[in-house]
Amino acid sequence: MDLIKENKDNLTALWKLAGKKANAFHTNNKFDLVSVNYSEWPNRLWFHEAITEESLNTAMSNFIDAPSKLIVPYWNIYKSKTEQLLVNQGFKVQFGQVGMSLKLEKPFDFQPHLKLKIVEHESSAELWSKLFKSAFNYLIHPKLLMLCKEEINFFIAYAKDQPVGTAALFSNNKKVVGIHSVGVIPEMRRKGYAEDIMLQLLNLSIESKYEYTTLQASVMGKGLYLKLGFVEQFEIRNYVYNPN
């Protein structure tokens, strides 16, 4: 199994699903674009292959005319130096990630201290959105959660009755599940809650008979995922248009 492709496909399928649910997905033979004017996520433009001058020039008009700020991910999997084309056009890196994967085998033996509750109603979607904004400092609108909740499992993590974090599971095939949006609000960090959430998600994925899980790690989260056995696959550098 090509886990690099599976990782990328899971991520882009997630963006595409959210875009279609919000009637904000656009595609052509060179790139896909999602621009949801009431949410800061997913709002991305991603290329199907390595960037070329032609594809970037075609994308630029769509990018500049979009009603919301778009992020352009560049994954270093094409063994080319076309990333420089983005720099030359005035794009700058906003943040980096690492694509990682894990083969799912035996369940993890641990005693959870948190309870994961799935988002089902508007009130829990609003709470999830508020917690996520606190953890990551950008908005995934609760309206978008409600549109996607049948295909994406959004979880709120509770320490007793206190909501402390978020997570999501999404699968675009029967063998691989993607873990997304694992975050803990700042005042509840350094208590082991992120690891607790991850272990519960991994065990849920094993119970559901998935063979592999993928994710995209931030610098802050990478150490935890390595500890849990995840393997680094590729880098993602996320660009924003900044001509000044």
HUPEWO-V343021 format. One record per residue. N is the residue number from 1. SS is DSSP state (hx for helix, st for strand, lp for the rest). NEAR is the number of other C-alpha atoms within 12 Angstrom. Layout:
((N | SS | NEAR) (N | SS | NEAR))
This chain:
((1 | lp | 12) (2 | lp | 14) (3 | hx | 29) (4 | hx | 31) (5 | hx | 24) (6 | hx | 30) (7 | hx | 42) (8 | hx | 38) (9 | hx | 27) (10 | hx | 34) (11 | hx | 36) (12 | hx | 35) (13 | hx | 29) (14 | hx | 37) (15 | hx | 38) (16 | hx | 33) (17 | hx | 34) (18 | hx | 38) (19 | hx | 33) (20 | hx | 24) (21 | hx | 25) (22 | lp | 28) (23 | lp | 18) (24 | lp | 29) (25 | st | 29) (26 | st | 28) (27 | st | 21) (28 | lp | 16) (29 | lp | 15) (30 | lp | 22) (31 | st | 31) (32 | st | 35) (33 | st | 44) (34 | st | 39) (35 | lp | 37) (36 | lp | 33) (37 | lp | 25) (38 | lp | 22) (39 | lp | 28) (40 | lp | 29) (41 | lp | 38) (42 | lp | 41) (43 | lp | 41) (44 | st | 42) (45 | st | 45) (46 | st | 44) (47 | st | 33) (48 | lp | 27) (49 | lp | 24) (50 | lp | 26) (51 | lp | 32) (52 | lp | 22) (53 | hx | 21) (54 | hx | 17) (55 | hx | 26) (56 | hx | 32) (57 | hx | 19) (58 | hx | 20) (59 | hx | 33) (60 | hx | 27) (61 | hx | 15) (62 | hx | 26) (63 | hx | 32) (64 | hx | 25) (65 | hx | 14) (66 | lp | 24) (67 | lp | 19) (68 | lp | 25) (69 | lp | 27) (70 | lp | 34) (71 | st | 36) (72 | st | 40) (73 | st | 42) (74 | st | 41) (75 | st | 35) (76 | lp | 26) (77 | lp | 26) (78 | lp | 20) (79 | lp | 13) (80 | lp | 15) (81 | lp | 17) (82 | lp | 24) (83 | hx | 32) (84 | hx | 21) (85 | hx | 23) (86 | hx | 33) (87 | hx | 25) (88 | hx | 16) (89 | lp | 23) (90 | lp | 19) (91 | st | 28) (92 | st | 25) (93 | st | 22) (94 | st | 18) (95 | st | 21) (96 | st | 27) (97 | st | 27) (98 | st | 35) (99 | st | 41) (100 | st | 38) (101 | st | 37) (102 | st | 34) (103 | st | 25) (104 | lp | 28) (105 | lp | 19) (106 | lp | 18) (107 | lp | 21) (108 | lp | 22) (109 | lp | 11) (110 | lp | 15) (111 | lp | 14) (112 | lp | 23) (113 | lp | 22) (114 | lp | 31) (115 | st | 27) (116 | st | 34) (117 | st | 30) (118 | st | 28) (119 | lp | 32) (120 | lp | 24) (121 | lp | 21) (122 | hx | 19) (123 | hx | 17) (124 | hx | 25) (125 | hx | 30) (126 | hx | 25) (127 | hx | 33) (128 | hx | 46) (129 | hx | 39) (130 | hx | 28) (131 | hx | 37) (132 | hx | 37) (133 | hx | 27) (134 | hx | 24) (135 | hx | 28) (136 | hx | 26) (137 | lp | 18) (138 | lp | 19) (139 | lp | 28) (140 | lp | 36) (141 | lp | 30) (142 | hx | 31) (143 | hx | 27) (144 | hx | 36) (145 | hx | 39) (146 | hx | 28) (147 | hx | 26) (148 | hx | 30) (149 | lp | 28) (150 | lp | 20) (151 | lp | 25) (152 | lp | 32) (153 | st | 33) (154 | st | 41) (155 | st | 42) (156 | st | 41) (157 | st | 41) (158 | st | 29) (159 | st | 24) (160 | lp | 13) (161 | lp | 13) (162 | st | 20) (163 | st | 30) (164 | st | 39) (165 | st | 43) (166 | st | 46) (167 | st | 43) (168 | st | 39) (169 | st | 40) (170 | st | 39) (171 | lp | 34) (172 | lp | 27) (173 | lp | 20) (174 | lp | 17) (175 | lp | 25) (176 | st | 36) (177 | st | 43) (178 | st | 44) (179 | st | 43) (180 | st | 35) (181 | st | 43) (182 | st | 42) (183 | st | 42) (184 | st | 40) (185 | lp | 31) (186 | hx | 19) (187 | hx | 16) (188 | hx | 21) (189 | lp | 19) (190 | lp | 16) (191 | lp | 18) (192 | lp | 20) (193 | hx | 33) (194 | hx | 39) (195 | hx | 33) (196 | hx | 36) (197 | hx | 40) (198 | hx | 43) (199 | hx | 34) (200 | hx | 32) (201 | hx | 43) (202 | hx | 42) (203 | hx | 29) (204 | hx | 29) (205 | hx | 34) (206 | hx | 24) (207 | hx | 17) (208 | lp | 21) (209 | lp | 22) (210 | lp | 29) (211 | lp | 28) (212 | st | 36) (213 | st | 46) (214 | st | 45) (215 | st | 48) (216 | st | 40) (217 | st | 34) (218 | lp | 27) (219 | hx | 18) (220 | hx | 22) (221 | hx | 29) (222 | hx | 27) (223 | hx | 19) (224 | hx | 25) (225 | hx | 33) (226 | hx | 23) (227 | hx | 15) (228 | lp | 24) (229 | lp | 23) (230 | lp | 29) (231 | st | 27) (232 | st | 26) (233 | st | 27) (234 | st | 27) (235 | st | 27) (236 | st | 34) (237 | st | 30) (238 | st | 30) (239 | st | 31) (240 | st | 31) (241 | st | 30) (242 | lp | 20) (243 | lp | 13) (244 | lp | 9))
